[in-house]
Amino acid sequence: MKVLYVDDEPFIREIAVMALELDPGFEVHQAESGVAALELVRAGDVRPDLFLLDVMMPVLDGPATLAQLRATPDFADTPVIFMTAKAQANDLQALRALGALGVITKPFNPTTLAAEIRQVMSAHEGSGAA
């Protein structure tokens, strides 16, 4: 599964990328901002099967990045999982209302991150949603 992980915090991004790359089922690409992610996908440099987006980023936050990705026909239906430290119930509901398959809260556990992503993806596939 090709994942594009977008997070403005270099240390957090590095930990997540290392954790996911330990799993042979993941091919991980990264971007330091929503703008950089859009440039990568629009240039055709990355064709992810999943977007893993940080919520709080400068310039273009996760929800705004998702809106622009959805406006790009090739990525209108690409699954998205948000990662955030804001884990209040209303925050999580708002992110799911934007079309996210799920939300992983920070700080995340690097040893279980790949399994959490798989769980969210399999729950989505099992729901019959497209």
Phi and psi in degrees as a GROMACS rama.xvg file:
@    title "Ramachandran Plot"
@    xaxis  label "Phi"
@    yaxis  label "Psi"
@TYPE xy
-85.9151  123.917  LYS-2
-118.127  133.825  VAL-3
-107.196  112.229  LEU-4
-100.215  125.124  TYR-5
-118.982  117.841  VAL-6
-155.901  136.452  ASP-7
-82.8437  -10.514  ASP-8
-93.0485  108.814  GLU-9
-56.7311  -41.4602  PRO-10
-65.8773  -45.3331  PHE-11
-63.7533  -42.4408  ILE-12
-61.2656  -43.4474  ARG-13
-62.5823  -43.8437  GLU-14
-63.3604  -46.2122  ILE-15
-63.8274  -44.0041  ALA-16
-62.854  -46.2418  VAL-17
-60.8303  -43.1979  MET-18
-61.6767  -43.7168  ALA-19
-73.1689  -34.8359  LEU-20
-70.4537  -16.2418  GLU-21
-69.4586  -19.6161  LEU-22
-94.0019  118.968  ASP-23
-64.8066  -11.9867  PRO-24
-82.5211  -4.7653  GLY-25
-116.194  135.128  PHE-26
-114.602  115.164  GLU-27
-109.308  130.763  VAL-28
-116.408  155.692  HIS-29
-137.13  155.523  GLN-30
-143.252  145.464  ALA-31
-89.5818  -0.836382  GLU-32
-162.001  164.569  SER-33
-62.2513  -38.5673  GLY-34
-62.0739  -46.0772  VAL-35
-63.4622  -38.5165  ALA-36
-62.9335  -44.9722  ALA-37
-61.9712  -40.3768  LEU-38
-61.8892  -42.8057  GLU-39
-61.7509  -49.1891  LEU-40
-73.5182  -36.1106  VAL-41
-70.9495  -28.2371  ARG-42
-80.2321  -9.6309  ALA-43
82.0582  10.4489  GLY-44
-70.3138  -27.6428  ASP-45
-138.851  133.371  VAL-46
-122.88  78.9362  ARG-47
-72.7879  153.281  PRO-48
-90.4959  -15.2519  ASP-49
-153.374  136.897  LEU-50
-101.147  129.616  PHE-51
-114.449  105.937  LEU-52
-114.485  129.309  LEU-53
-68.1836  146.07  ASP-54
-81.3096  -50.9028  VAL-55
-97.5555  104.191  MET-56
-137.601  150.367  MET-57
-71.3903  160.464  PRO-58
67.7911  -66.1206  VAL-59
-129.834  102.422  LEU-60
-74.5677  177.325  ASP-61
-56.7176  -50.2911  GLY-62
-60.5327  -38.6129  PRO-63
-69.1687  -37.0622  ALA-64
-62.4485  -45.0054  THR-65
-59.1603  -43.5146  LEU-66
-59.2291  -42.2205  ALA-67
-71.2211  -35.7231  GLN-68
-64.0089  -42.054  LEU-69
-65.1308  -25.9911  ARG-70
-79.0368  -8.98803  ALA-71
-95.4594  113.361  THR-72
-50.0943  -39.3321  PRO-73
-65.1671  -19.5282  ASP-74
-121.78  14.6953  PHE-75
-62.0818  -28.1411  ALA-76
-117.166  7.54372  ASP-77
-67.2149  129.072  THR-78
-60.304  149.142  PRO-79
-133.235  136.186  VAL-80
-123.527  131.223  ILE-81
-92.1453  151.812  PHE-82
-123.253  131.822  MET-83
-156.172  152.677  THR-84
-88.0194  -15.7494  ALA-85
-86.268  96.2085  LYS-86
-112.105  27.5335  ALA-87
-69.7354  149.102  GLN-88
-54.5388  -41.7632  ALA-89
-69.1134  -31.6335  ASN-90
-65.5276  -44.9556  ASP-91
-64.4316  -41.6238  LEU-92
-63.1032  -40.7985  GLN-93
-63.4057  -39.8061  ALA-94
-68.2146  -39.8306  LEU-95
-66.4526  -34.5144  ARG-96
-64.6402  -23.9169  ALA-97
-77.6372  -7.62026  LEU-98
109.478  7.2895  GLY-99
-69.8426  140.955  ALA-100
-71.1492  -29.9796  LEU-101
-171.775  178.63  GLY-102
-135.809  128.697  VAL-103
-106.17  126.603  ILE-104
-85.9779  146.381  THR-105
-99.8589  144.493  LYS-106
-73.535  139.326  PRO-107
-93.9982  162.11  PHE-108
-94.0062  113.129  ASN-109
-57.9989  -30.5831  PRO-110
-74.7009  -17.152  THR-111
-117.555  2.58526  THR-112
-58.7656  -48.228  LEU-113
-60.2753  -41.9268  ALA-114
-65.6688  -38.3812  ALA-115
-62.7708  -42.9229  GLU-116
-63.7425  -44.7114  ILE-117
-60.4851  -39.8941  ARG-118
-63.8518  -44.8342  GLN-119
-62.631  -44.3926  VAL-120
-64.8703  -43.531  MET-121
-69.6257  -33.3546  SER-122
-63.9559  -38.9232  ALA-123
-67.0388  -46.4446  HIS-124
-63.6765  -36.9443  GLU-125
-71.5565  -18.9333  GLY-126
-80.1855  -12.3147  SER-127
82.9902  1.60584  GLY-128
-74.2838  150.808  ALA-129
